[in-house]
Amino acid sequence: MPSFAASFDPFQLTLSDGVSEICLEDILFGEVWVTAGQSNMQMPLSAVQGSEQLPALANLFYVRVLSQSANGLPDEQADYPYQPRDDLSLAAWQRGDQPDQMSDVTAVGFSFAREVHLELHVPVGLIETALGGTCIHSWLSRDSVEQHNSLKNHIREIGFYRDSKDWNQTGDWSWNLNQPTALFNCKVAPLQGLGARGILWYQGESDYQYPEYYQKALQSLVRDWHAVFRPADSRGLGFLYVQLAPYYYGHRRFEQLAEFNGMLAAVRHILPCPAALVAIHDLPLTYDSAPEGWRHPIHPAVKLPIGQRLKTVAMGLLYQRKAPDSSPECSGIEIVGGKMLLSFTNIGEGLRLTGEDGLLRGFAICGPDRIFVEAQARILYGLRVLVWHEQISDPCAVTYAYADMNQTANLISRDQLPVVPFRSDREPSLYYPPLDWTHCESLQIWCCPQSGQPESTGWRPSWRVERGLGDLIVEKANKAEGGGSLFFRYQSAGSHEFGLEPILDYASQFPPLDLSIYSQLSIDIFNSDQQIKHLRLALASGPADAELQILPTRITVLPVLRWQRLQFDLGGLPAESLAAVRRLVFILDDRKGKGTLYLDQIRLIRP
C-alpha cells in the first residue's frame, strides 16, 4: 500500500475475494517505531511505575503497541525454526489508553512514543521485539553470520554456533534462543515489508566483553534490519541506541565497560543510516523499587527519561526540528598555554553542569608519560571546556567519564543530554579509576561490595570512623572547595586517638589502590574548636588483611580559624607498598579527648 498522511481519523480496510470479506477497523496512520534489544528495553512500565501512577501515564488513545510472544515462540515447548518465519507468535495490537495493557509494554519505548505523539501531534505505533538475556548474534540474519567469518568464528568460540546439522539440540529453549539468527527468524523476519521511521536499540550486556566484535555485529544488524523494514522516506531507517549504564559485572579492569561504551560512540559515525546515540551514565541507578522479577542492579528503574532523550535526538535526526541529532560529543582539542580547550557537537543552547557545587567533574589528562590523573575543568561561555592539571605543563591526551562507575561525571547540554564519555586517543596509557572519596563531600558511594554478589549493589558508606567515638556529617557551608566538607565531632572513649578512613575495599572500586606514581598526599583541615591537635597518616598494603603502618610524620594542626593544608611525604615508602594500598587512615591525636574538625580535598601529588 502507498504511504498515507498521518491522521487521527480511524480508517477501515475491507478485503474481498468477491465471495467473502474481511473488515479491519480502527486503523490509524502515523509514525511507526521498532523497539529492540535486551532486558533494559524489554523492562515494562509496571516495573518502573506504581499501579496508581499508570492511569495518568497510559492515557493516550493514539499510541498503539504491537506486542508478540516474548521469546518469539507460541509456547515454551516449541523449537526455534532454522528458517525465518512468515508470521509472529501471539501478536496483538494494544491501545495506549488502557493501563492494564500498557503495564507490560516497554517503559523506554512507551515513554518515547508518548513524547513523540505529544510533540508531533500524530498517532504513534510501537512494534515490540526486545528480549532479555540475549546476545546480538541471535538478532542477525543467517546470511550475516555465514558470510562474515569474524562473526561466525566469535560465535563458535563462545559456544553458541549452530547450523542446520545441530540446530535445537540442547533441548533448553532459554539457551536455544541464543543460537545465531533464532530471534531474527521469529521476531524480526515476519515483519518483512513493514514501514517504519526507525529502530530504538538498547542492548549489549551479554556482549560487553567484546567491543571489537560487537562493532562489526552491530553494523551487520543494521543492514539486516534495513532489509526487513521499509523506511518512511528517502533518508532511510533511523537507528537510535543507548549506551550501557554504570555497573560492575565482576570484571577485572575498571575501564572494561567504558571501552564498550566508547565503541558505541565511535560506531555511530560509520553506520550506514541516520544514527543517534544517547548517554545515560548520569541517571540514578536505584533498582530496589522494581518488582522481584526485575529487581536487579543491571535494571535501573529510571527508564522514562531515556525515552525522553531518545525523542529529543529523534526530533533533530529525522524530523527537522530544532534539536540535537545525538548526544553531545567532543569534536576538537586545542592546546592553549599548557591547557586543553575542548569543543563539542550537538550542544544546542550550550553546556551546563548537573549538581549544585559548580565543579565540573569527570576529566583526566596525561602528559608525555601517558599517566592519566584527575584534572580540573570549567565551562567557557557555555560552549567549550578548558581542562588542566597544575603539575602537567605539556598535556597530550584527555578522557571524560572514562570508567565503568562514572556516574559523577556531570557535563550535560541544556537539552538534558549528557556529554558522551570519551578518550581522545588510544595510545598505550595508564588509567586510574575515579577517586571520588578524595573530595570529602559525600558519605555514601554507589558500589558493589562483593564480586559475584550483584544483589549487594547499592549505596554504601564511603567513610567510617576507624577508632574512637565520633560522628561524621557532610557540611555544605564551610568547605575549602567543591560541594562540601566532612565535619567530624569526636569524644573520648578511653583514648585520645581518633581515626577516619575512606573505605577502599569495595569490589567495584577494583582494590587495591595504586598510589605508586605519587610522592605526597595533602589534606585541607579547618580546626573549628581551635584546640591544638596532631594528625598522622597510616597505610595498610599488600594482602587484604595487612596491618596498618603509621607513617613517622606527625603534623600539628594550628589553633586558628582558617583552612590549613597538611602534607604527608609518601616518598619513604617502598613502591610495592604504594602500589597495593588496602587502607588509608587519618589518625587524629587530641589530648583533650573531645572536639571538632573539618576535612576537605585530599590531593595526591606527583614528584
C-alpha positions as CSV (number, residue, x, y, z in Angstrom):
1,M,0.0,0.0,0.0
2,P,1.2,3.6,-0.6
3,S,2.1,5.9,2.3
4,F,-0.8,7.8,3.9
5,A,-0.7,11.2,5.6
6,A,-0.8,10.9,9.4
7,S,-4.3,11.3,10.8
8,F,-6.3,11.0,14.0
9,D,-9.3,9.7,11.9
10,P,-9.7,6.0,12.2
11,F,-10.0,4.1,8.9
12,Q,-11.4,0.8,7.8
13,L,-9.8,-1.7,5.4
14,T,-12.0,-4.2,3.6
15,L,-10.5,-7.2,1.9
16,S,-12.7,-9.2,-0.5
17,D,-12.2,-12.0,-3.0
18,G,-15.7,-11.5,-4.4
19,V,-17.2,-14.2,-2.2
20,S,-16.3,-13.3,1.4
21,E,-15.0,-10.2,3.1
22,I,-12.7,-9.3,6.0
23,C,-13.1,-5.8,7.5
24,L,-10.3,-4.3,9.7
25,E,-11.4,-1.4,11.8
26,D,-9.8,1.4,13.8
27,I,-6.7,1.7,11.6
28,L,-4.5,4.8,12.2
29,F,-1.8,6.3,10.1
30,G,1.2,7.9,11.8
31,E,4.7,7.3,12.9
32,V,5.9,3.7,13.4
33,W,9.0,2.7,15.5
34,V,10.5,-0.6,16.4
35,T,11.8,-1.2,20.0
36,A,14.6,-3.8,20.2
37,G,17.4,-5.1,22.2
38,Q,17.7,-6.8,25.6
39,S,16.2,-6.6,29.1
40,N,16.5,-2.8,29.7
41,M,14.4,-2.2,26.6
42,Q,12.0,-5.0,27.5
43,M,11.6,-3.8,31.1
44,P,7.9,-2.9,31.3
45,L,6.1,0.1,32.6
46,S,4.8,-1.8,35.6
47,A,8.4,-2.3,36.8
48,V,9.2,1.4,36.8
49,Q,5.8,2.9,37.7
50,G,3.4,2.1,40.6
51,S,0.0,0.9,39.7
52,E,-1.5,4.1,41.0
53,Q,0.6,6.1,38.5
54,L,-0.1,4.1,35.4
55,P,-3.5,5.6,34.6
56,A,-2.1,9.1,34.4
57,L,0.7,7.9,32.1
58,A,-1.2,5.4,29.9
59,N,-3.9,7.7,28.7
60,L,-3.1,8.1,25.1
61,F,-5.6,6.7,22.7
62,Y,-3.5,7.5,19.7
63,V,-0.5,5.4,20.8
64,R,-0.7,1.8,19.7
65,V,1.6,-1.1,20.5
66,L,2.1,-4.4,18.6
67,S,3.2,-7.0,21.1
68,Q,4.2,-10.6,20.4
69,S,5.4,-13.6,22.3
70,A,8.3,-12.6,24.5
71,N,10.6,-15.4,23.4
72,G,9.2,-15.5,19.8
73,L,7.6,-18.9,20.3
74,P,3.9,-19.9,20.7
75,D,4.9,-21.8,23.9
76,E,8.0,-22.8,25.8
77,Q,7.9,-26.3,24.4
78,A,8.2,-25.1,20.8
79,D,11.5,-25.3,18.9
80,Y,13.2,-22.3,17.3
81,P,12.9,-22.5,13.5
82,Y,16.1,-22.7,11.5
83,Q,14.5,-20.7,8.7
84,P,12.8,-17.3,9.0
85,R,9.1,-17.5,9.9
86,D,6.4,-15.6,8.0
87,D,4.2,-14.8,11.0
88,L,4.5,-13.6,14.6
89,S,3.6,-15.7,17.6
90,L,0.8,-14.4,19.8
91,A,0.7,-11.0,18.1
92,A,-1.8,-8.4,19.3
93,W,-2.4,-4.7,18.9
94,Q,-2.9,-2.8,22.2
95,R,-4.1,0.8,22.9
96,G,-2.1,3.3,24.8
97,D,-5.1,4.5,26.9
98,Q,-5.5,1.0,28.5
99,P,-3.3,0.9,31.6
100,D,-3.8,-2.8,32.1
101,Q,-2.5,-3.4,28.5
102,M,0.3,-0.9,28.8
103,S,1.6,-2.3,32.1
104,D,3.6,-4.9,30.2
105,V,4.8,-2.7,27.4
106,T,8.4,-1.5,27.3
107,A,8.9,1.5,29.6
108,V,11.6,3.1,27.4
109,G,9.5,2.6,24.2
110,F,6.3,3.8,25.7
111,S,7.9,6.9,27.1
112,F,9.4,7.6,23.6
113,A,6.1,7.0,21.9
114,R,4.3,9.3,24.3
115,E,6.8,12.1,23.8
116,V,6.8,11.8,20.0
117,H,2.9,11.8,20.0
118,L,2.8,14.9,22.2
119,E,5.5,16.7,20.1
120,L,4.3,15.9,16.6
121,H,0.5,15.5,17.3
122,V,0.2,12.4,15.2
123,P,-0.6,8.7,16.1
124,V,2.4,6.7,17.0
125,G,2.8,2.9,16.7
126,L,5.4,0.8,18.5
127,I,6.5,-2.7,17.4
128,E,7.9,-4.6,20.3
129,T,10.7,-7.1,19.7
130,A,13.2,-6.8,22.7
131,L,14.1,-9.8,24.9
132,G,16.4,-10.0,27.9
133,G,19.3,-12.4,28.2
134,T,20.1,-12.3,24.5
135,C,23.3,-11.9,22.5
136,I,23.5,-9.8,19.4
137,H,24.1,-12.8,17.2
138,S,20.6,-14.1,17.9
139,W,19.2,-10.9,16.1
140,L,21.3,-11.3,13.0
141,S,20.3,-13.0,9.7
142,R,21.8,-16.3,8.7
143,D,23.5,-14.6,5.7
144,S,25.3,-12.2,8.0
145,V,26.6,-14.9,10.3
146,E,27.7,-17.2,7.5
147,Q,29.2,-14.5,5.2
148,H,31.4,-12.8,7.9
149,N,34.0,-15.2,9.2
150,S,34.9,-12.9,12.1
151,L,31.3,-13.0,13.4
152,K,31.0,-16.8,12.8
153,N,34.3,-17.6,14.5
154,H,33.4,-15.5,17.5
155,I,30.0,-17.2,17.9
156,R,31.8,-20.5,17.7
157,E,34.4,-19.5,20.3
158,I,31.8,-18.6,22.9
159,G,29.9,-21.9,22.3
160,F,26.7,-20.7,20.6
161,Y,27.3,-21.5,17.0
162,R,24.7,-23.9,15.4
163,D,23.9,-24.7,11.8
164,S,21.2,-27.0,10.3
165,K,23.0,-30.1,11.5
166,D,22.9,-29.5,15.2
167,W,20.0,-26.9,15.5
168,N,18.0,-27.1,18.7
169,Q,20.0,-30.0,20.1
170,T,20.2,-28.8,23.7
171,G,16.5,-29.1,24.4
172,D,16.7,-25.9,26.5
173,W,14.7,-23.2,24.9
174,S,16.2,-20.5,27.1
175,W,19.6,-21.5,25.6
176,N,18.3,-22.1,22.1
177,L,17.1,-18.5,21.8
178,N,20.8,-17.6,21.7
179,Q,21.5,-19.7,18.7
180,P,22.6,-17.5,15.9
181,T,19.6,-16.0,14.0
182,A,17.0,-17.7,16.3
183,L,15.3,-14.4,17.3
184,F,15.7,-12.7,14.0
185,N,13.8,-15.6,12.4
186,C,11.0,-15.5,14.9
187,K,10.6,-11.9,15.9
188,V,12.0,-9.7,13.1
189,A,11.8,-11.6,9.8
190,P,7.9,-11.9,10.0
191,L,7.8,-8.1,9.9
192,Q,9.2,-8.0,6.3
193,G,8.0,-5.0,4.4
194,L,6.6,-3.1,7.3
195,G,7.1,0.6,7.0
196,A,8.9,2.3,10.0
197,R,10.6,5.5,10.8
198,G,13.3,3.9,12.9
199,I,14.6,1.4,15.4
200,L,15.2,2.0,19.2
201,W,18.0,-0.3,20.2
202,Y,19.1,-0.9,23.8
203,Q,21.3,-4.0,24.2
204,G,24.8,-5.1,24.9
205,E,25.1,-6.5,28.4
206,S,25.7,-10.0,27.1
207,D,28.4,-8.9,24.7
208,Y,30.1,-6.0,26.6
209,Q,33.4,-8.0,26.9
210,Y,33.8,-8.0,23.1
211,P,33.7,-4.4,21.8
212,E,35.5,-5.0,18.5
213,Y,33.2,-7.9,17.7
214,Y,30.1,-6.0,18.7
215,Q,31.0,-3.1,16.4
216,K,31.1,-5.4,13.4
217,A,27.9,-7.3,14.5
218,L,26.0,-4.0,15.0
219,Q,26.8,-2.9,11.5
220,S,25.5,-6.2,10.2
221,L,22.4,-5.9,12.3
222,V,21.6,-2.5,10.9
223,R,22.0,-3.9,7.3
224,D,19.8,-6.9,8.1
225,W,17.0,-4.9,9.7
226,H,17.1,-2.4,6.9
227,A,16.4,-5.3,4.5
228,V,13.3,-6.1,6.6
229,F,11.7,-2.7,7.3
230,R,10.6,-0.3,4.6
231,P,11.9,3.2,5.5
232,A,9.4,6.0,5.9
233,D,11.3,8.3,3.4
234,S,14.5,8.6,1.4
235,R,16.7,9.3,4.4
236,G,16.5,5.7,5.4
237,L,15.6,3.9,8.5
238,G,16.8,5.7,11.7
239,F,18.8,3.8,14.3
240,L,18.7,5.3,17.8
241,Y,20.6,3.4,20.5
242,V,21.6,3.7,24.2
243,Q,24.9,3.3,26.0
244,L,25.1,1.0,28.9
245,A,24.5,2.3,32.4
246,P,27.3,2.2,35.0
247,Y,27.6,-1.3,36.5
248,Y,30.1,-3.8,37.9
249,Y,29.9,-7.2,36.2
250,G,32.7,-8.8,38.2
251,H,35.3,-8.0,35.6
252,R,38.9,-7.2,36.5
253,R,39.5,-3.9,34.8
254,F,37.7,-0.7,35.9
255,E,37.5,0.6,32.3
256,Q,36.2,-2.5,30.5
257,L,32.6,-1.2,30.3
258,A,34.0,2.2,29.3
259,E,35.7,0.6,26.3
260,F,32.4,-0.9,25.2
261,N,30.6,2.4,25.5
262,G,33.4,4.1,23.7
263,M,32.9,1.7,20.8
264,L,29.2,2.5,20.8
265,A,30.1,6.2,20.4
266,A,32.6,5.5,17.6
267,V,30.4,3.2,15.5
268,R,27.7,5.8,15.1
269,H,29.9,7.6,12.6
270,I,30.2,4.6,10.3
271,L,26.7,3.1,10.5
272,P,25.0,3.1,7.0
273,C,22.0,5.1,8.1
274,P,20.9,8.1,10.2
275,A,22.1,7.2,13.7
276,A,21.9,8.7,17.1
277,L,23.5,7.8,20.5
278,V,22.1,8.5,23.9
279,A,24.3,8.5,27.0
280,I,22.7,7.7,30.4
281,H,25.5,7.5,32.9
282,D,24.1,10.5,34.9
283,L,20.7,8.8,35.7
284,P,20.0,7.3,39.1
285,L,21.0,3.7,39.4
286,T,18.4,2.6,42.0
287,Y,16.6,-0.6,41.3
288,D,15.1,-1.8,44.6
289,S,11.7,-0.4,44.0
290,A,11.2,-2.7,41.0
291,P,9.1,-5.9,41.4
292,E,11.0,-9.0,42.2
293,G,11.4,-10.3,38.6
294,W,13.1,-7.1,37.6
295,R,14.9,-6.2,40.9
296,H,18.5,-6.3,39.8
297,P,21.2,-3.6,39.6
298,I,21.5,-4.3,35.9
299,H,18.0,-2.9,35.5
300,P,18.0,0.7,36.9
301,A,14.4,1.7,37.5
302,V,14.7,5.2,35.9
303,K,13.6,4.5,32.3
304,L,11.2,7.2,31.3
305,P,14.0,9.8,30.9
306,I,15.7,7.5,28.4
307,G,12.6,7.6,26.2
308,Q,12.5,11.3,26.5
309,R,16.2,11.6,25.5
310,L,15.6,9.3,22.5
311,K,12.7,11.6,21.5
312,T,14.9,14.6,21.7
313,V,17.6,13.2,19.3
314,A,14.9,11.8,17.0
315,M,13.5,15.3,16.5
316,G,16.9,16.6,15.4
317,L,17.9,13.5,13.4
318,L,14.7,12.6,11.5
319,Y,12.0,15.3,12.0
320,Q,13.9,18.5,11.1
321,R,13.1,20.1,14.5
322,K,15.4,22.4,16.3
323,A,17.1,19.7,18.4
324,P,20.4,17.9,18.5
325,D,20.7,14.8,16.4
326,S,22.7,12.8,19.0
327,S,24.2,13.3,22.5
328,P,27.0,15.9,22.7
329,E,30.4,14.6,21.7
330,C,33.9,16.0,21.9
331,S,34.8,17.2,18.4
332,G,38.1,19.1,18.7
333,I,41.0,19.8,21.1
334,E,43.4,22.7,21.2
335,I,46.4,23.2,23.4
336,V,46.4,26.7,24.8
337,G,49.1,27.8,27.4
338,G,49.5,24.3,28.8
339,K,45.8,23.7,29.0
340,M,43.4,21.7,26.7
341,L,40.5,23.6,25.1
342,L,37.7,21.2,24.0
343,S,34.9,21.8,21.5
344,F,31.7,19.7,21.3
345,T,29.0,19.0,18.8
346,N,25.2,18.8,19.4
347,I,25.3,21.2,22.4
348,G,22.2,23.1,21.3
349,E,21.8,26.1,23.5
350,G,25.1,25.3,25.3
351,L,26.7,23.2,28.1
352,R,26.0,23.2,31.8
353,L,26.6,21.2,34.9
354,T,24.4,19.0,37.0
355,G,24.7,19.3,40.8
356,E,24.9,22.4,42.9
357,D,28.6,22.8,43.8
358,G,29.7,24.3,40.4
359,L,32.6,22.0,39.9
360,L,33.0,20.2,36.6
361,R,33.9,16.5,37.3
362,G,35.0,13.6,35.2
363,F,38.0,14.8,33.2
364,A,41.5,13.4,33.4
365,I,44.6,14.3,31.4
366,C,48.1,12.9,30.8
367,G,51.5,14.3,29.9
368,P,54.2,12.6,27.8
369,D,54.5,9.8,30.4
370,R,50.9,8.7,29.4
371,I,49.8,8.5,33.1
372,F,46.2,9.9,33.4
373,V,45.3,11.9,36.5
374,E,42.2,13.7,37.6
375,A,42.1,17.2,36.1
376,Q,40.4,20.5,36.8
377,A,37.9,21.8,34.2
378,R,35.5,24.6,33.7
379,I,33.0,25.6,31.0
380,L,33.8,28.7,28.9
381,Y,30.7,30.7,27.9
382,G,28.6,27.6,27.8
383,L,30.3,26.5,24.6
384,R,33.7,25.0,25.3
385,V,35.6,23.3,28.2
386,L,39.0,24.2,29.5
387,V,40.9,21.2,31.1
388,W,44.2,21.4,33.0
389,H,46.3,20.0,35.8
390,E,48.7,22.1,37.9
391,Q,51.5,19.5,37.5
392,I,51.1,18.8,33.8
393,S,52.5,21.6,31.6
394,D,52.5,19.6,28.4
395,P,49.2,17.8,28.2
396,C,49.0,15.1,25.5
397,A,45.6,13.5,25.8
398,V,42.3,13.8,27.7
399,T,39.5,11.5,28.9
400,Y,36.0,12.2,30.2
401,A,33.9,9.8,32.3
402,Y,36.3,7.1,31.2
403,A,35.4,4.5,33.9
404,D,32.7,1.9,34.4
405,M,31.4,3.6,37.5
406,N,31.3,7.1,36.0
407,Q,28.1,8.5,37.4
408,T,29.7,11.5,39.0
409,A,30.7,13.0,35.6
410,N,28.4,16.0,35.3
411,L,28.6,17.7,32.0
412,I,25.4,17.9,30.0
413,S,23.7,20.1,27.4
414,R,20.8,22.4,28.1
415,D,18.7,19.8,26.2
416,Q,19.4,17.5,29.2
417,L,21.7,15.2,27.2
418,P,24.9,14.1,28.9
419,V,28.2,14.5,27.0
420,V,29.3,11.1,25.7
421,P,32.2,9.6,27.6
422,F,35.4,9.5,25.6
423,R,39.2,9.2,25.4
424,S,41.0,11.4,22.9
425,D,43.4,8.7,21.7
426,R,44.2,5.0,22.2
427,E,47.9,5.3,22.8
428,P,49.1,2.8,25.5
429,S,48.5,4.6,28.8
430,L,47.9,4.1,32.5
431,Y,44.4,5.0,33.6
432,Y,43.1,5.3,37.1
433,P,39.6,4.7,38.5
434,P,37.7,7.8,39.9
435,L,38.8,8.7,43.5
436,D,35.6,10.4,44.5
437,W,36.3,10.0,48.2
438,T,39.2,12.5,47.9
439,H,36.7,15.3,47.5
440,C,35.3,14.7,51.0
441,E,31.8,15.8,50.1
442,S,29.8,12.6,50.4
443,L,29.4,9.8,53.0
444,Q,27.8,7.4,50.5
445,I,29.0,5.7,47.4
446,W,27.1,3.6,44.8
447,C,29.1,0.4,44.6
448,C,29.1,-3.4,44.6
449,P,30.8,-4.5,47.8
450,Q,31.5,-8.1,46.8
451,S,32.3,-9.6,43.5
452,G,29.7,-12.2,42.3
453,Q,27.0,-10.7,44.5
454,P,25.2,-8.1,42.4
455,E,22.3,-8.1,44.9
456,S,24.6,-6.3,47.3
457,T,24.9,-3.3,44.9
458,G,23.6,-0.1,46.3
459,W,24.5,2.9,48.4
460,R,27.2,2.1,51.0
461,P,29.3,4.2,53.4
462,S,32.3,5.9,51.7
463,W,33.9,6.9,55.0
464,R,33.9,5.5,58.5
465,V,35.2,6.3,62.0
466,E,38.2,3.9,62.4
467,R,39.0,4.4,66.1
468,G,37.5,6.3,69.0
469,L,33.9,7.6,69.2
470,G,32.6,10.2,66.8
471,D,30.1,11.3,64.2
472,L,30.6,12.3,60.6
473,I,28.4,14.5,58.6
474,V,28.7,16.5,55.3
475,E,28.9,20.2,55.9
476,K,28.0,22.3,52.8
477,A,28.5,25.7,54.3
478,N,32.1,25.5,55.5
479,K,34.3,24.0,52.8
480,A,37.7,24.5,51.1
481,E,36.3,23.6,47.6
482,G,33.5,21.7,45.9
483,G,30.2,20.7,47.3
484,G,31.1,20.3,51.0
485,S,33.5,19.0,53.6
486,L,33.4,16.3,56.2
487,F,32.6,17.5,59.7
488,F,34.0,15.2,62.4
489,R,32.7,15.6,66.0
490,Y,34.5,13.3,68.4
491,Q,34.7,12.5,72.1
492,S,36.9,10.3,74.4
493,A,36.5,6.6,74.5
494,G,39.3,6.0,76.9
495,S,41.9,7.2,74.4
496,H,43.0,10.5,72.8
497,E,43.3,9.0,69.4
498,F,40.6,9.1,66.8
499,G,40.7,7.7,63.2
500,L,38.9,8.4,59.9
501,E,39.3,6.4,56.7
502,P,37.8,6.2,53.3
503,I,36.5,2.7,52.5
504,L,38.6,1.4,49.6
505,D,37.9,-2.3,49.5
506,Y,34.5,-2.4,47.6
507,A,34.8,-4.8,44.7
508,S,33.6,-2.2,42.2
509,Q,36.4,0.1,43.3
510,F,38.9,-2.5,42.0
511,P,41.1,-2.7,45.0
512,P,43.9,-2.4,45.9
513,L,44.6,1.3,45.3
514,D,47.7,2.1,43.3
515,L,49.5,5.2,44.7
516,S,52.9,4.4,43.3
517,I,53.0,7.4,41.0
518,Y,52.5,9.8,43.9
519,S,55.1,11.2,46.3
520,Q,52.9,13.3,48.6
521,L,49.4,13.4,50.0
522,S,47.8,16.6,51.3
523,I,44.5,17.3,53.1
524,D,42.8,20.6,53.9
525,I,41.8,21.0,57.6
526,F,39.7,23.5,59.4
527,N,40.3,23.5,63.2
528,S,36.8,24.7,64.3
529,D,37.4,24.3,68.1
530,Q,40.9,25.9,67.9
531,Q,42.4,23.2,70.1
532,I,46.0,22.1,69.4
533,K,45.9,18.6,67.9
534,H,48.1,16.5,65.6
535,L,47.4,14.4,62.5
536,R,49.2,11.3,61.3
537,L,48.7,9.0,58.3
538,A,48.6,5.2,58.4
539,L,48.5,2.7,55.4
540,A,47.9,-1.0,55.0
541,S,49.1,-2.5,51.8
542,G,49.6,-5.9,50.2
543,P,47.2,-8.7,51.3
544,A,43.6,-7.9,52.2
545,D,44.3,-8.5,55.9
546,A,47.5,-6.4,56.1
547,E,48.2,-4.5,59.3
548,L,48.3,-0.7,59.4
549,Q,51.6,1.0,59.4
550,I,51.8,4.5,60.8
551,L,54.0,7.0,58.9
552,P,56.5,8.8,61.1
553,T,55.3,12.3,60.1
554,R,53.2,14.0,62.9
555,I,51.8,17.3,61.8
556,T,50.4,19.9,64.2
557,V,47.0,21.4,63.4
558,L,47.2,25.0,64.4
559,P,44.5,26.6,66.6
560,V,43.4,29.1,64.0
561,L,40.0,29.7,62.3
562,R,41.2,29.2,58.7
563,W,41.7,26.3,56.3
564,Q,45.2,24.7,56.6
565,R,46.8,22.4,54.1
566,L,48.7,19.5,55.8
567,Q,51.1,17.5,53.6
568,F,52.4,14.0,54.1
569,D,55.5,12.6,52.4
570,L,55.0,9.2,50.7
571,G,58.4,9.0,49.2
572,G,59.9,7.0,52.0
573,L,57.5,4.0,51.4
574,P,58.5,1.1,49.2
575,A,57.0,1.3,45.7
576,E,55.4,-2.1,46.1
577,S,53.6,-0.9,49.2
578,L,52.2,2.2,47.5
579,A,51.1,0.1,44.5
580,A,48.8,-2.1,46.6
581,V,47.1,0.2,49.3
582,R,44.3,-1.5,51.1
583,R,43.6,1.1,53.8
584,L,44.4,4.8,54.3
585,V,43.7,6.1,57.8
586,F,43.9,9.6,59.2
587,I,44.8,9.4,62.9
588,L,43.9,12.5,65.0
589,D,45.6,13.0,68.3
590,D,43.8,15.4,70.7
591,R,44.8,15.3,74.4
592,K,41.5,16.9,75.4
593,G,39.7,13.9,74.0
594,K,36.8,15.9,72.7
595,G,36.5,18.3,69.8
596,T,35.6,19.0,66.2
597,L,37.4,19.1,62.9
598,Y,36.6,19.7,59.2
599,L,38.3,17.7,56.4
600,D,38.3,18.6,52.7
601,Q,40.1,18.0,49.4
602,I,42.6,15.2,49.6
603,R,45.2,15.8,46.9
604,L,47.7,13.2,45.6
605,I,50.8,14.9,44.3
606,R,53.3,13.6,41.9
607,P,57.1,14.1,42.1
